[in-house]
């Protein structure tokens, strides 16, 4: 039986740092597509770098998750909620992996270099306007799915913390 009450500190820190980074990326991404301001180029470069950092953080987070013992979900939780929670977490990992990949491929297809700490990363696909459009559209739709998943996640966390008071929210806060 799993008697762990709290997520390990490393998982909690990664969760909250990645939450701040992902929300920032979504906010900046939305800002870039709704404006043609002079600052857009600066934000685009920040967005690309931060997206790559988020991809690296995801790899670290997955490693921590695989090596850590996590608290069990409450036994009182209905099976449908249990499976929805599991599916939601794996959907997060899938989306958080696909978002930087589609962004990277979009930049490749546009012929724009992707830099990480001053170093150009390899071009995975050749410049192609049709591929650019496809990856841009896919990146946008994945961001909408990610925002919906974040809203669902926050709603579920608040439900468990404020209504059910079953320790699920507390296990990630302390």
C-alpha positions in Angstrom: 0.0 0.0 0.0 1.2 3.5 -0.9 1.4 5.6 2.3 3.1 8.6 0.7 1.1 11.8 1.5 3.1 14.4 -0.5 4.7 14.5 -3.9 8.5 14.6 -3.5 10.0 18.2 -3.3 11.6 17.8 -6.7 8.3 17.0 -8.4 6.5 19.9 -6.6 9.2 22.3 -7.6 9.2 21.1 -11.3 5.4 21.3 -11.3 5.2 24.9 -10.2 8.2 26.1 -12.3 6.8 24.4 -15.4 3.4 25.8 -14.6 4.8 29.4 -14.6 6.8 28.8 -17.7 4.0 27.2 -19.6 1.5 29.9 -18.7 4.1 32.5 -19.7 4.6 30.7 -23.0 0.9 30.6 -23.7 0.4 34.3 -22.8 3.4 35.3 -25.0 2.2 33.1 -27.8 -1.3 34.7 -27.7 0.2 38.1 -27.6 2.4 37.5 -30.6 -0.5 36.4 -32.8 -2.7 39.3 -31.9 -0.2 42.1 -32.5 2.4 43.2 -35.0 4.2 45.4 -32.6 7.9 46.2 -32.8 8.4 44.0 -29.7 7.1 40.9 -31.5 10.5 39.8 -32.8 11.9 40.0 -29.3 9.0 38.0 -27.9 9.3 35.4 -30.7 13.0 34.8 -29.8 12.1 34.5 -26.1 9.2 32.2 -26.9 11.5 29.9 -28.9 14.1 29.7 -26.2 11.6 29.3 -23.4 9.9 26.5 -25.5 13.1 24.6 -25.8 13.8 25.0 -22.1 10.3 23.7 -21.4 11.0 20.7 -23.6 14.2 20.0 -21.6 12.4 20.6 -18.3 9.8 18.0 -19.4 12.5 15.4 -19.9 13.8 16.1 -16.4 10.3 16.1 -15.0 9.5 12.7 -16.6 12.8 11.3 -15.2 11.9 12.6 -11.7 8.4 11.2 -12.0 9.6 7.7 -13.1 12.1 7.6 -10.1 9.7 8.9 -7.5 7.0 7.5 -5.3 3.8 9.5 -5.7 0.8 9.7 -3.3 -2.0 7.4 -4.3 -5.3 9.0 -5.3 -8.0 8.7 -2.7 -9.7 5.3 -2.6 -13.0 7.1 -2.4 -12.5 8.6 -5.8 -15.0 7.2 -8.4 -13.3 5.1 -11.1 -14.3 7.5 -13.8 -12.5 10.4 -12.0 -9.5 8.2 -11.3 -9.1 7.3 -15.0 -9.8 10.9 -16.0 -7.0 12.1 -13.7 -4.6 9.6 -15.1 -5.5 10.4 -18.7 -5.2 14.1 -18.0 -1.7 13.8 -16.6 -0.5 11.8 -19.6 -2.3 14.2 -22.0 -0.3 17.0 -20.3 3.0 15.1 -21.0 1.9 14.4 -24.6 0.9 18.1 -25.3 4.0 19.4 -23.5 6.1 17.3 -25.8 4.2 18.1 -29.0 4.1 21.9 -28.4 7.9 22.5 -28.7 8.2 19.9 -31.4 5.6 21.6 -33.6 7.0 25.0 -32.8 10.5 23.8 -33.8 9.3 22.2 -37.0 7.3 25.4 -37.8 10.4 27.5 -37.5 12.4 25.0 -39.6 9.7 25.1 -42.3 9.8 28.9 -42.2 13.5 28.9 -42.7 14.1 30.6 -39.4 16.9 29.4 -37.2 16.2 28.1 -33.8 18.8 29.2 -31.3 19.5 27.9 -27.8 22.0 29.9 -25.8 23.6 31.3 -28.9 23.9 28.0 -30.7 21.8 27.2 -33.8 20.0 23.9 -33.6 19.9 21.6 -36.6 17.3 22.1 -39.3 15.2 19.0 -39.3 13.1 19.8 -42.3 13.6 22.0 -45.3 12.0 25.4 -45.8 8.5 24.9 -47.2 5.5 27.2 -46.9 2.9 24.4 -46.9 4.7 22.6 -44.0 5.0 26.0 -42.2 1.2 26.5 -42.4 0.5 22.9 -41.2 2.8 23.2 -38.2 1.6 26.7 -37.4 -2.0 25.5 -37.4 -1.1 22.4 -35.4 0.9 24.4 -32.9 -2.1 26.8 -32.5 -4.6 23.9 -32.0 -2.4 22.2 -29.5 -2.1 25.4 -27.5 -5.9 25.6 -27.4 -6.1 22.0 -26.1 -3.3 22.8 -23.6 -5.3 25.8 -22.3 -8.4 23.7 -22.0 -6.5 21.0 -20.1 -5.0 23.6 -17.8 -8.5 24.9 -17.0 -9.7 21.4 -16.3 -6.6 20.7 -14.1 -7.1 23.8 -12.1 -10.8 23.2 -11.7 -10.2 19.6 -10.5 -7.4 20.7 -8.1 -9.8 23.4 -6.6 -12.6 20.8 -6.4 -10.4 18.4 -4.5 -8.9 21.2 -2.3 -12.0 23.2 -1.5 -14.9 20.8 -1.8 -13.7 17.3 -1.3 -10.8 18.2 1.0 -9.3 14.8 0.3 -5.6 15.8 0.4 -5.1 15.7 -3.4 -4.4 19.5 -3.7 -2.5 19.6 -0.4 -0.1 16.9 -1.7 1.2 19.3 -4.3 1.2 22.5 -2.2 3.3 21.9 0.9 
